[in-house]
Amino acid sequence: MAVELRRAKPPDADFLVELLADDEVRQFLGPRTAATRDDVLEEIERSLAEPESFGRFVIDADGEPAGMLGFHLVNERSRIARLERLAIHPAFRGRRLADEAARLFQRHLLEELGFHRLELEIYAFNERACGHAERVGFVREGRKRKAYLKDGEWVDTVLFALIPEDLD
């Protein structure tokens, strides 16, 4: 299966809204995640207007939309990007598309956009995502205890990072 990444465009909005609304995806997203078509379109437009500092990407599998991922610049001087919103459509799960897409994304951000450090923060209860992060080369750097209020409970998050030296 051929996996490719491409920057999201307005016609992708309906696919992204559907994916973000999926129960298997939504439970692992933060409360400020875009939920409406207008919110998603706004993010897509920002991604197109600010490609060096903000991105929303579609993961294509054999030319068909299969998932999404994104990033935003968190520190311009030190060239640090925060990765977010990796999600695979239910019809494509179980094929390790997320692993291949993540590796492509790492190279795009580090080699093409010139970031020095990629960071991600995952709810600690999302063991599948933590395993994925480690599988694709991210280094576990720490844990934020009871950092966020999620569904009425304080939850921990796990911090991961990747620098160019960590690439395979």
Buried (B, 14 or more C-beta within 10 A) or exposed (E): EEBBBEEBEEEBBEBBBEBBEEEEBEEBBEEEBBBEEEBBBEBBBBBBEEEEBBBBBBBBBEEEBBBBBBBBBEEEEEBBBBBBBBBBBEEBBEBBBBBBBBBBBBBBBBEEBEBEBBBBBBBBBBEEBBEBBEEBBBEEEEEEEEBBEBEEEEBBBBBBBBBEEBEE
